[in-house]
Amino acid sequence: MDIGALSMGMSNASLSSAVSLAVTKLQMNSNDQIAAGLTEMMGEMAVDPNVGSKLDVQA
């Protein structure tokens, strides 16, 4: 294998790795934003302590 082909192969592998890392970082940032939104939404929910304390069952 000549040096040029080897260099091109290594460059392509490096580019592929860099793109994969960038996509992973974007996904992680997206997950962080979703988690923050869910946490905020849960904090704003009105919770009634009397709801769900008793269960009426009839057969």
Backbone hydrogen bonds, N-H to C=O, Kabsch-Sander energy under -0.5 kcal/mol:
donor,donor_aa,acceptor,acceptor_aa,energy
6,L,2,D,-2.0
7,S,3,I,-2.5
8,M,4,G,-2.3
9,G,5,A,-2.3
10,M,6,L,-2.3
11,S,7,S,-2.3
12,N,8,M,-2.5
13,A,9,G,-2.1
14,S,10,M,-2.2
15,L,11,S,-2.5
16,S,12,N,-2.4
17,S,13,A,-2.1
18,A,14,S,-2.3
19,V,15,L,-2.5
20,S,16,S,-2.3
21,L,17,S,-2.2
22,A,18,A,-2.2
23,V,19,V,-2.4
24,T,20,S,-2.1
25,K,21,L,-2.2
26,L,22,A,-2.1
27,Q,23,V,-2.2
28,M,24,T,-2.3
29,N,25,K,-2.3
30,S,26,L,-2.2
31,N,27,Q,-2.5
32,D,28,M,-2.1
33,Q,29,N,-2.0
34,I,30,S,-2.3
35,A,31,N,-2.5
36,A,32,D,-2.2
37,G,33,Q,-2.2
38,L,34,I,-2.5
39,T,35,A,-2.4
40,E,36,A,-2.3
41,M,37,G,-2.4
42,M,38,L,-2.5
43,G,39,T,-1.7
44,E,40,E,-1.2
45,M,41,M,-0.6
45,M,42,M,-0.6
47,V,45,M,-0.5
48,D,46,A,-0.5
51,V,48,D,-1.0
53,S,50,N,-1.1
57,V,55,L,-0.6
